[in-house]
Amino acid sequence: MVTRQARSDAGSDRWYRKAYGDKDHALSPGKAALIVGGVQVLSGLFSRRYSPDPTHPDIKDWYESLEKPSYKPPDPVFGAAWPVVTTLLGIGAYRLMRQPRSPERDAALALWAANIAMTSGWGKVFFGERSITGATAVAAAMVGTGAAYVERASHVDRYAAALGVPFTAWTLFGGAMTEDLREHNRSLDGADPDGADPGPQHS
């Protein structure tokens, strides 16, 4: 039975190398840094379009009109946390890219990309579309993909996995707060971004 299992594992390894090419397909430091940095910059630029600051007065006014929970951190702290946790996540992705290619590594990197995409998407849904309900759903998905990233990465690089824990914890906190905002601001959930009157109000 052991011999049969060994042959099966060897066959799987040959299939993987045939499908994906060089089994040691670890990226160079420069390429890995370029990919991670490029993704981070693009995500930041996209998110910037929906920032609730003086350059987006409609978004800022809507956000300031929300009833916020008492445990919400000050806006500067809350805003600074996202770059920190996504940067840590990016360092983990860099470490993974420097590892030999494997199904676990590729799955973890795909989850990293999904997490970064949903981070930007959350801002568009919450601030751009003013959908607190939609943002709550996105946040819940981010908790799931964040946890999945940590699990997959742990099979390849435990430090890369550990660097994903703050992101997952922060999305869990942010998701809980978004749900709280939804509960206390039903009349502003989905208000027209262009300033028109919102649709039917919820009781």
Beta strands, then each sheet from edge to edge (+ up, - down):
end
